Amino acid sequence: MNSQSKDFQSSLADEIKSFSSYKRALGRRFDTEEKALRLFDRYLVQEQIMDISTTPDLLEAFLCSRPRTQPRSYNHLVGVVRRLFHWLVIQGRLARLPTLPQFRRSTSERIPFIFDIHQAQQLIETASHLPDNSRAPHRGMIYAMIFRILYGLGLRVGEVTRLQRGDVDLCRRLLIIRQTKFSKTRLVPFGPRMTVQLEKYLQDRECQRGKFSSDSPVFSFRRNEPISPGTISQTFHRLVPRLHLHVPDSVIPPCVHCLRHSFAVNTLLRWYRSGVDPSQKLIFLSTFLGHVNPQSTAVYLTITADLFQEANQRFQHFAQSVLTEV
């Protein structure tokens, strides 16, 4: 008996395993969701529940047994169980979808810090002056390129650390992003300025440590050992105080993931300023960021003062044209 079959032992064990397999067949990694389902499965076993027809009371009791103080954590648990019960209805295990617990509204979350182009340039410049040490040679060059990619292309930190030399196509100006959050591979194009920076970085690195093989990590202090996402995050946090950024009370202190948020927001801002309809382009941004759907991308689109101003100007133009016609 494998470890997975031991994990699921309740009356819904077969259905949960089928549900997990179905999600993975769609390209989802489904690891955190499966952990939540294991909690639900163990609860059914502990309470010796065989009949799931009393679903509302059953789910309320389960959620009470797993207290979640943060809305995000609670909503994740509720969402996973909701999707399981949708699956049970589709499979005929339940006759109809019962009343399920509602999501909690989050009112206390602060918005992420959005770097403008000048602040990002300051971060990259500051990183470029990081001193070397015995365990991390050429730190300045490496971290400057890492932060340039994170801000300029909106990649996740883990995606940057997993980049191999064979994933960088300078001729077609493409990055091949493998092992993404949703276990899918995607292509990320980049422009001429990023091409120049990447080409120079790769040439300099080859002069320092010899020619890359196709599976060599692009960002590494030791041969064939990529820099960990945690190390990048720690370095980012050490650099932030040197930037003397003004962080409003309603905004979280800058973290490395804010660079990805900044890419999404600044892309939307450029669309507004160039007269593009963002609603027609959101699907492209979603694909570029590697999201499953545009709804996931919308989480990144924080309303900043500049963005609000551009949207307001567009609405005023629209309203004025309507009033003129009237």
C-alpha positions as CSV (number, residue, x, y, z in Angstrom):
1,M,0.0,0.0,0.0
2,N,1.5,3.3,-1.0
3,S,1.6,6.5,1.1
4,Q,-1.2,8.1,-0.9
5,S,-3.7,5.3,-0.2
6,K,-2.8,5.5,3.5
7,D,-3.6,9.2,3.4
8,F,-7.2,8.7,2.3
9,Q,-9.1,6.2,4.4
10,S,-12.6,7.8,4.9
11,S,-15.8,6.9,3.1
12,L,-14.8,9.5,0.5
13,A,-11.3,8.1,0.0
14,D,-11.9,6.9,-3.6
15,E,-13.7,10.1,-4.6
16,I,-11.0,12.3,-3.2
17,K,-8.3,10.4,-5.0
18,S,-10.2,10.6,-8.2
19,F,-10.8,14.3,-7.7
20,S,-7.1,14.9,-7.1
21,S,-6.1,12.9,-10.2
22,Y,-8.6,14.8,-12.3
23,K,-7.2,18.2,-11.2
24,R,-3.6,17.0,-11.9
25,A,-4.7,15.8,-15.3
26,L,-5.7,19.4,-16.1
27,G,-2.1,20.5,-15.3
28,R,-2.7,21.6,-11.7
29,R,0.0,20.8,-9.2
30,F,-2.7,20.4,-6.5
31,D,-0.3,19.9,-3.6
32,T,-1.7,22.4,-1.1
33,E,-5.3,21.5,-2.0
34,E,-4.5,17.8,-1.4
35,K,-3.2,18.7,2.0
36,A,-6.5,20.3,2.8
37,L,-8.4,17.3,1.6
38,R,-6.3,15.0,3.8
39,L,-7.4,17.1,6.8
40,F,-11.1,16.6,5.7
41,D,-10.5,12.9,5.1
42,R,-8.9,12.5,8.6
43,Y,-11.8,14.4,10.2
44,L,-14.3,11.9,8.6
45,V,-12.3,9.0,9.9
46,Q,-11.9,10.4,13.4
47,E,-15.6,11.2,13.7
48,Q,-16.6,7.9,12.1
49,I,-18.8,9.7,9.5
50,M,-20.1,7.5,6.8
51,D,-23.1,9.5,5.7
52,I,-22.3,12.8,4.1
53,S,-25.9,13.8,3.4
54,T,-25.9,16.1,6.5
55,T,-23.4,18.3,4.6
56,P,-24.0,21.8,6.0
57,D,-23.7,20.6,9.7
58,L,-20.8,18.3,8.8
59,L,-18.8,21.1,7.1
60,E,-19.4,23.6,9.8
61,A,-18.2,21.1,12.4
62,F,-15.1,20.3,10.3
63,L,-14.3,24.0,9.9
64,C,-14.7,24.6,13.6
65,S,-12.2,21.7,14.2
66,R,-9.7,23.5,12.0
67,P,-9.8,27.1,13.2
68,R,-8.4,29.7,10.7
69,T,-7.9,33.2,12.0
70,Q,-6.9,34.7,8.7
71,P,-9.6,35.0,6.0
72,R,-7.3,33.9,3.2
73,S,-6.4,30.6,5.0
74,Y,-10.1,30.0,5.9
75,N,-11.3,30.7,2.3
76,H,-8.7,28.4,0.9
77,L,-10.0,25.5,3.0
78,V,-13.6,26.3,2.2
79,G,-12.8,26.7,-1.5
80,V,-11.1,23.3,-1.7
81,V,-14.0,21.5,0.1
82,R,-16.5,23.3,-2.1
83,R,-14.8,22.1,-5.3
84,L,-14.8,18.6,-3.9
85,F,-18.5,18.7,-3.3
86,H,-19.1,20.0,-6.8
87,W,-17.2,17.0,-8.0
88,L,-19.3,14.7,-5.9
89,V,-22.4,16.0,-7.5
90,I,-21.0,15.6,-11.0
91,Q,-20.0,12.0,-10.2
92,G,-23.5,11.2,-8.8
93,R,-22.2,10.7,-5.3
94,L,-24.6,13.5,-4.1
95,A,-28.0,14.2,-5.7
96,R,-27.6,18.0,-5.5
97,L,-25.1,20.6,-4.2
98,P,-25.9,21.4,-0.6
99,T,-25.7,24.8,1.1
100,L,-22.0,25.3,1.7
101,P,-20.2,27.7,4.1
102,Q,-19.6,31.2,2.7
103,F,-16.2,32.8,2.2
104,R,-15.0,35.4,4.7
105,R,-14.6,38.9,3.6
106,S,-11.1,40.3,4.1
107,T,-11.1,43.9,5.3
108,S,-7.8,44.1,7.0
109,E,-5.4,43.1,4.2
110,R,-3.1,45.8,3.0
111,I,-2.1,46.3,-0.6
112,P,1.3,45.4,-2.0
113,F,4.0,48.0,-2.5
114,I,4.3,49.0,-6.2
115,F,7.7,49.9,-7.5
116,D,7.8,52.6,-10.2
117,I,10.5,52.6,-12.8
118,H,12.8,54.9,-10.9
119,Q,12.5,52.9,-7.7
120,A,13.2,49.7,-9.6
121,Q,16.2,51.2,-11.2
122,Q,17.4,52.3,-7.8
123,L,17.0,48.7,-6.5
124,I,18.9,47.3,-9.4
125,E,21.7,49.9,-9.1
126,T,22.0,49.2,-5.4
127,A,22.1,45.5,-6.0
128,S,24.9,45.9,-8.6
129,H,27.2,47.2,-5.8
130,L,26.8,44.3,-3.5
131,P,30.3,43.1,-2.4
132,D,31.6,39.6,-3.2
133,N,32.3,37.1,-0.5
134,S,34.0,33.7,-0.5
135,R,30.7,31.8,-0.8
136,A,29.0,34.2,-3.2
137,P,31.3,35.7,-5.9
138,H,30.0,38.3,-8.4
139,R,27.0,39.0,-6.2
140,G,26.4,42.5,-7.6
141,M,26.2,41.3,-11.3
142,I,24.0,38.3,-10.4
143,Y,21.5,40.1,-8.2
144,A,21.2,43.1,-10.5
145,M,20.1,40.7,-13.3
146,I,17.8,38.8,-11.1
147,F,15.9,41.9,-9.9
148,R,15.9,43.2,-13.5
149,I,14.1,40.1,-14.7
150,L,11.7,40.0,-11.7
151,Y,10.6,43.6,-12.3
152,G,10.9,43.7,-16.1
153,L,9.2,40.3,-16.9
154,G,7.1,39.7,-13.8
155,L,8.4,36.2,-13.2
156,R,8.0,34.4,-9.9
157,V,11.1,34.1,-7.8
158,G,11.1,30.3,-8.1
159,E,10.9,30.6,-11.9
160,V,14.0,32.7,-12.0
161,T,16.0,30.4,-9.8
162,R,15.0,27.4,-12.0
163,L,16.2,29.1,-15.3
164,Q,18.8,27.1,-17.1
165,R,21.0,28.3,-19.9
166,G,19.0,26.2,-22.4
167,D,15.9,28.1,-21.3
168,V,17.3,31.4,-22.6
169,D,16.8,31.9,-26.3
170,L,18.5,35.1,-27.3
171,C,17.8,34.7,-31.0
172,R,14.1,34.5,-30.6
173,R,14.1,36.7,-27.4
174,L,12.3,34.1,-25.3
175,L,12.6,32.5,-21.9
176,I,11.2,29.0,-21.5
177,I,9.6,28.8,-18.0
178,R,9.4,25.3,-16.7
179,Q,7.9,23.8,-13.5
180,T,5.6,26.7,-13.0
181,K,3.1,27.0,-10.1
182,F,0.5,25.1,-12.2
183,S,3.0,22.6,-13.6
184,K,2.8,24.0,-17.1
185,T,5.6,25.3,-19.4
186,R,5.2,28.8,-21.0
187,L,7.2,31.1,-23.2
188,V,8.0,34.6,-22.0
189,P,9.2,37.0,-24.7
190,F,11.4,40.0,-23.9
191,G,12.4,43.1,-25.7
192,P,15.7,44.4,-27.2
193,R,16.9,46.1,-24.0
194,M,16.4,43.0,-21.9
195,T,18.2,41.1,-24.7
196,V,21.2,43.3,-24.4
197,Q,21.3,42.9,-20.6
198,L,20.9,39.2,-20.7
199,E,23.5,38.7,-23.4
200,K,26.0,40.8,-21.6
201,Y,25.3,38.9,-18.3
202,L,25.8,35.5,-19.9
203,Q,29.0,36.5,-21.7
204,D,30.4,37.9,-18.5
205,R,29.5,34.8,-16.6
206,E,31.1,32.6,-19.2
207,C,34.3,34.7,-19.0
208,Q,34.3,34.1,-15.2
209,R,33.5,30.4,-15.0
210,G,33.7,28.9,-18.4
211,K,31.0,28.0,-21.0
212,F,27.5,27.1,-19.8
213,S,26.0,23.7,-20.6
214,S,22.3,23.7,-21.5
215,D,21.3,22.5,-18.0
216,S,23.5,24.9,-16.1
217,P,21.6,27.3,-13.8
218,V,21.6,30.9,-15.1
219,F,21.9,32.3,-11.6
220,S,24.3,30.4,-9.4
221,F,27.2,31.0,-7.0
222,R,28.4,27.5,-7.3
223,R,28.4,25.4,-10.5
224,N,25.2,23.6,-11.0
225,E,23.6,24.8,-7.7
226,P,21.0,27.5,-8.4
227,I,20.5,30.3,-5.9
228,S,17.5,29.5,-3.6
229,P,14.4,31.7,-3.6
230,G,14.9,32.2,0.1
231,T,18.4,33.6,-0.4
232,I,17.1,36.1,-3.0
233,S,14.3,37.2,-0.7
234,Q,16.8,37.7,2.2
235,T,19.1,39.8,-0.1
236,F,16.1,41.9,-1.3
237,H,15.1,42.7,2.3
238,R,18.7,43.7,3.2
239,L,18.7,46.1,0.2
240,V,15.3,47.8,0.8
241,P,16.3,50.0,3.7
242,R,19.0,51.5,1.5
243,L,16.4,52.7,-1.0
244,H,14.6,55.0,1.6
245,L,11.2,54.2,0.2
246,H,8.1,55.8,1.5
247,V,5.6,53.1,2.4
248,P,2.0,54.3,3.1
249,D,0.2,52.9,6.1
250,S,-2.2,51.0,3.9
251,V,0.6,49.2,2.0
252,I,2.6,46.2,3.1
253,P,6.4,46.6,3.5
254,P,8.1,45.8,0.2
255,C,8.8,42.1,-0.4
256,V,10.4,40.5,-3.5
257,H,7.0,39.3,-4.8
258,C,6.0,43.0,-5.0
259,L,8.2,43.2,-8.1
260,R,5.7,40.8,-9.8
261,H,2.8,42.9,-8.7
262,S,4.6,46.0,-10.0
263,F,5.0,44.4,-13.4
264,A,1.3,43.7,-13.7
265,V,0.2,47.1,-12.4
266,N,2.6,49.1,-14.5
267,T,1.6,47.1,-17.6
268,L,-2.0,48.1,-17.0
269,L,-0.9,51.7,-16.5
270,R,0.9,51.7,-19.8
271,W,-2.2,50.4,-21.6
272,Y,-4.3,53.1,-20.1
273,R,-1.8,55.8,-21.2
274,S,-1.5,54.5,-24.7
275,G,-5.2,54.3,-25.2
276,V,-5.5,50.5,-25.1
277,D,-8.7,49.0,-23.6
278,P,-7.3,46.9,-20.7
279,S,-10.4,44.6,-20.6
280,Q,-9.4,43.4,-24.1
281,K,-5.8,42.7,-23.2
282,L,-6.2,41.1,-19.7
283,I,-6.1,37.6,-21.2
284,F,-2.7,38.3,-22.7
285,L,-1.3,39.6,-19.4
286,S,-2.8,36.5,-17.7
287,T,-1.1,34.2,-20.1
288,F,2.2,36.1,-19.8
289,L,2.2,35.8,-16.0
290,G,1.3,32.1,-16.2
291,H,-2.1,32.3,-14.6
292,V,-4.9,29.8,-15.1
293,N,-7.4,32.6,-15.9
294,P,-7.8,36.4,-15.9
295,Q,-9.5,36.3,-12.5
296,S,-6.2,35.2,-11.0
297,T,-4.4,38.1,-12.7
298,A,-6.9,40.5,-11.2
299,V,-5.5,39.9,-7.8
300,Y,-2.3,41.5,-8.9
301,L,-4.0,44.7,-10.2
302,T,-3.7,46.9,-7.2
303,I,-5.3,50.3,-7.6
304,T,-2.6,52.9,-7.3
305,A,-3.0,56.7,-7.5
306,D,-1.6,56.8,-11.0
307,L,-3.8,54.0,-12.2
308,F,-6.9,55.5,-10.6
309,Q,-6.2,58.8,-12.3
310,E,-5.8,57.2,-15.7
311,A,-9.0,55.2,-15.2
312,N,-10.8,58.4,-14.0
313,Q,-9.7,60.4,-17.0
314,R,-10.9,57.7,-19.4
315,F,-14.3,57.6,-17.6
316,Q,-14.6,61.4,-17.8
317,H,-13.9,61.3,-21.5
318,F,-16.5,58.6,-22.0
319,A,-19.1,60.4,-19.8
320,Q,-18.5,63.7,-21.7
321,S,-19.1,62.0,-25.0
322,V,-22.3,60.5,-23.8
323,L,-23.6,63.8,-22.3
324,T,-22.7,65.5,-25.6
325,E,-24.8,63.1,-27.6
326,V,-27.7,63.6,-25.2
